[in-house]
């Protein structure tokens, strides 16, 4: 397919571009062009995605079969809140609107920040464990709010233009050999990871889910594979927690209680990924136990 990837030169975007370039014609839209020429099998265009006209012009000119919208300010605290919110929501609106106009299906980056746990004034105990995609979204910060709005934009575009859109909700993304969730300060201080209940995900599992979601949103309606209809959100989290301890005990020790709806066992993650396994045949395969010490060079993009 002819696929656009926005934000493909970012920390996680580069792994997605590399995974897609093996099988698709990929054009990367990012703020700056790579100084070294970038990935040999990828075309590049420099673009400010908050500019509606430029975004519409670029996407309609390329006329892609699908768009992976991965560009965003990826975390709260690095920019003034209003700037972060403006960037993320305008970029999502411009990219998804243009994609809908040309009939391109979309996979976009959302976040577990949409649930509102991590940046809440006082992190709550979730309504359920594991946390499914149906859990209420209650953000208190501009980053989480921007992701909720981006998902609403996706639902709007899917309804209006008849395209399929998958929103991926990764937890804290880790690169092989550079697992911040295994640093001594994190491992020895349980409060350090309590905001997202000690969850994480390997960047290669994220890329694998994007590939699977792309196949899901673009599958033919009469095909034998699963097709995503309209807009769907998917958790993207490792199967285990970053401390390797029983999650029930971690929750009781730090929060003093468990939710009434609690079915987690052992060192499981706080988030459920059963929906992605059921609809996209994806499940996380990497754990910090091996990946934290792996030596893998990140892709050049």
C-alpha positions in Angstrom: 0.0 0.0 0.0 0.8 3.7 -0.2 1.1 4.7 3.4 1.8 8.1 5.0 3.4 8.1 8.5 3.4 11.3 10.5 6.1 11.8 13.2 8.1 8.9 11.7 11.4 10.4 12.9 10.4 10.3 16.6 11.6 7.9 19.2 8.8 5.4 18.6 7.9 6.6 15.1 11.2 5.4 13.6 10.5 1.8 14.6 7.0 2.0 13.0 8.4 3.5 9.8 11.0 0.7 9.7 8.4 -2.0 10.2 6.1 -0.6 7.5 8.8 0.1 4.9 9.5 -3.6 4.3 6.1 -4.1 2.8 4.7 -0.7 1.8 5.5 2.5 0.0 6.0 4.9 2.9 6.1 8.7 3.0 7.2 10.2 6.3 5.7 13.6 7.1 7.7 15.4 9.9 8.8 18.9 10.8 12.3 18.4 9.5 14.0 16.4 6.8 16.7 13.9 7.9 20.2 15.3 7.5 21.6 11.9 6.5 19.0 11.0 3.9 17.0 8.9 6.3 15.7 5.4 5.6 16.6 4.3 2.1 13.1 3.0 1.3 11.2 6.0 2.6 10.2 9.3 1.0 10.2 12.5 3.2 8.3 15.7 3.3 8.9 18.5 5.8 5.6 19.8 7.2 4.0 21.6 10.1 0.9 19.4 10.7 -0.8 22.2 12.7 -1.1 24.1 9.3 -4.4 22.8 7.9 -3.7 24.0 4.3 -0.2 22.5 4.1 -1.4 19.2 5.6 -4.4 19.0 3.3 -2.2 19.8 0.3 0.4 17.2 1.2 -2.0 14.4 1.9 -4.3 14.9 -1.1 -1.2 15.1 -3.4 0.1 11.8 -2.1 -3.4 10.3 -2.0 -2.5 7.4 0.3 -4.3 4.2 0.9 -3.7 4.6 4.6 -2.3 7.0 7.2 -0.4 6.3 10.4 -0.7 9.5 12.5 2.0 9.2 15.1 3.1 12.8 15.4 2.5 14.6 18.7 4.1 16.1 21.7 4.4 12.8 23.5 4.2 13.7 27.2 3.0 16.4 29.6 5.4 18.8 31.2 7.7 19.4 28.3 5.7 22.3 26.9 3.1 24.8 28.3 -0.2 22.9 28.5 -2.0 25.1 26.1 0.7 24.7 23.5 0.7 20.9 23.9 -3.1 20.7 23.6 -3.1 23.0 20.6 -0.4 21.1 18.8 -1.8 17.6 19.4 -5.5 18.4 18.7 -4.9 20.6 15.6 -2.5 18.0 14.1 -5.0 15.2 14.7 -7.8 17.3 13.2 -5.9 18.3 10.1 -4.4 14.8 9.4 -7.5 12.8 10.0 -9.8 15.2 8.2 -7.5 15.1 5.1 -7.3 11.3 5.3 -11.0 11.1 5.5 -11.4 13.3 2.4 -9.2 11.0 0.3 -10.8 7.8 1.7 -7.6 6.7 3.6 -8.0 4.5 6.6 -6.1 5.6 9.7 -4.1 4.2 12.6 -3.3 6.9 15.2 -1.4 7.3 18.4 -3.5 7.7 21.4 -2.2 6.9 24.9 -3.1 5.4 28.3 -2.9 9.0 29.3 -6.5 9.3 28.0 -7.7 7.4 31.0 -6.4 10.2 33.2 -4.5 8.2 35.8 -0.9 9.3 35.6 -1.3 13.1 35.6 -4.2 13.2 38.0 -3.8 15.5 41.1 -4.2 12.3 43.1 -4.0 9.0 41.1 -7.2 7.1 41.6 -7.7 3.3 41.9 -9.1 2.3 38.5 -12.7 1.1 38.2 -11.4 -2.3 37.1 -8.3 -4.5 36.9 -7.3 -5.2 34.3 -8.3 -1.9 32.7 -10.2 -2.4 29.4 -10.7 0.0 26.6 -14.2 0.5 28.0 -13.0 2.2 31.2 -14.1 5.8 31.6 -11.7 8.5 30.3 -11.2 11.1 33.0 -8.1 13.2 32.1 -7.2 16.2 34.3 -4.2 17.4 32.2 -3.8 18.8 28.7 -2.0 15.8 27.3 -4.6 13.3 28.3 -7.3 15.6 27.2 -5.7 16.0 23.8 -5.7 12.3 23.3 -9.4 12.0 24.2 -10.2 14.8 21.7 -8.1 13.0 19.1 -10.1 9.9 19.6 -13.3 11.9 19.2 -12.0 13.4 16.0 -11.3 9.8 14.8 -14.9 8.8 15.6 -16.2 11.8 13.8 -14.2 11.3 10.6 -15.0 7.6 10.6 -18.7 8.3 10.8 -18.7 11.1 8.2 -16.3 9.7 5.6 -16.8 6.0 6.0 -13.2 5.2 6.8 -11.9 2.9 9.5 -9.7 4.2 12.3 -7.8 2.5 15.1 -6.5 4.5 18.0 -3.5 2.8 19.8 -3.1 3.5 23.5 0.4 2.6 24.5 1.7 2.8 28.0 5.2 4.0 28.8 7.2 3.0 25.7 10.7 1.5 26.2 13.5 0.9 23.7 15.5 -2.3 23.9 18.6 -1.9 26.0 17.3 1.4 27.4 14.5 0.5 29.8 13.9 3.4 32.1 11.4 1.3 34.0 14.3 -0.8 35.2 16.5 2.0 36.4 17.4 1.6 40.2 15.5 4.8 41.1 12.3 3.4 39.5 12.6 -0.2 40.8 13.4 0.8 44.4 10.7 3.5 44.7 7.3 2.0 44.2 5.7 5.5 43.9 7.8 6.2 40.8 5.6 3.9 38.6 2.4 4.1 40.6 0.8 6.7 38.3 0.2 4.1 35.5 0.3 1.1 37.9 3.8 0.1 36.9 2.9 -0.5 33.2 5.2 -0.3 30.2 5.5 -1.6 26.6 8.4 -2.4 24.3 8.6 -0.2 21.2 8.8 -3.2 19.0 5.5 -4.5 20.3 4.0 -1.0 19.6 5.3 -1.2 16.0 3.8 -4.7 15.7 0.4 -3.5 16.8 0.5 -0.6 14.4 1.2 -3.1 11.6 -1.6 -5.4 12.8 -4.0 -2.4 13.1 -3.1 -1.2 9.7 -4.1 -4.6 8.3 -7.3 -4.4 10.3 -8.5 -1.0 9.1 -7.6 -1.7 5.5 -9.0 -5.3 5.3 -11.6 -5.7 2.6 -15.2 -5.9 3.9 -15.8 -9.2 2.3 -12.3 -10.7 3.2 -11.6 -13.5 5.5 -9.6 -11.5 8.0 -11.0 -9.2 10.7 -11.9 -5.7 9.6 -12.1 -2.8 11.9 -15.4 -0.9 11.3 -15.6 2.8 12.3 -13.4 3.8 15.2 -11.9 1.4 17.7 -9.3 2.0 20.5 -6.7 -0.6 21.6 -4.6 -0.8 24.7 -0.9 -1.5 23.9 0.9 -2.7 27.0 3.3 -5.4 28.0 1.8 -8.5 29.6 3.7 -8.1 32.9 4.3 -5.1 35.1 7.7 -3.4 35.3 8.5 -4.5 38.8 7.8 -8.2 38.3 5.8 -8.4 41.5 2.2 -9.5 42.1 0.0 -6.6 41.0 -2.6 -7.1 43.7 0.1 -6.7 46.4 1.5 -3.6 44.7 -1.9 -2.0 44.6 -2.7 -2.9 48.2 0.7 -1.7 49.4 0.5 1.6 47.6 -3.2 2.4 47.3 -4.6 0.4 50.2 -7.2 -1.3 48.2 -8.3 -3.0 45.0 -11.2 -2.2 42.8 -14.3 -4.4 43.3 -13.9 -5.6 39.8 -10.5 -7.2 40.0 -9.3 -10.4 38.1 -5.6 -9.8 37.7 -3.2 -12.6 38.8 0.5 -12.7 39.4 2.8 -10.0 38.0 0.3 -9.1 35.2 0.0 -5.7 33.7 -2.8 -3.4 34.9 -4.1 -3.1 31.4 -6.0 -5.7 29.3 -4.9 -6.4 25.7 -7.6 -9.0 25.0 -9.4 -6.7 22.5 -6.3 -6.4 20.3 -5.7 -10.1 20.5 -9.3 -10.9 19.5 -9.7 -8.3 16.7 -6.2 -7.9 15.4 -4.4 -11.2 16.4 -1.8 -9.2 18.4 -0.5 -9.7 21.8 2.7 -8.4 23.5 5.7 -10.7 23.3 8.5 -8.7 24.9 9.3 -8.4 28.6 11.8 -6.3 30.5 13.3 -9.6 31.7 15.0 -9.9 28.3 14.6 -6.6 26.5 16.0 -4.3 29.1 19.5 -5.7 28.4 19.2 -6.3 24.7 21.6 -4.6 22.3 19.5 -3.4 19.3 20.4 -0.4 17.2 17.3 1.8 16.6 16.4 2.3 12.9 17.8 5.2 11.0 15.0 7.5 9.7 
